[in-house]
Amino acid sequence: MTVTPVTARQAAERLGREPCTIRKWAQRYRVRVLGRAGRETVYDYDDLATIEWCIWAGHDIPLTVDARDELRAARRAAAA
């Protein structure tokens, strides 16, 4: 499993959302936190991108990091 560290601002730019939305997702869905960069929290981009995909596709959002990891793995296997 690879981890891509991003701040809320960086994730917002990549996902086309507002940083406050990313922070709300992080709190609501308990996104994987990787640490801090100065005053900013650093999140796992793949975890946030999975939440974005679920919203876009109209799917329920898995409530745990492990369940989102499993969803990504299943999607990768289906694409192969």
Secondary structure, DSSP 8 states (H G I E B T S, - for coil): ----EEEHHHHHHHHTS-HHHHHHHHHHTT--EEEEETTEEEEEHHHHHHHHHHHHHT----SSHHHHHHHHHHHHHHH-
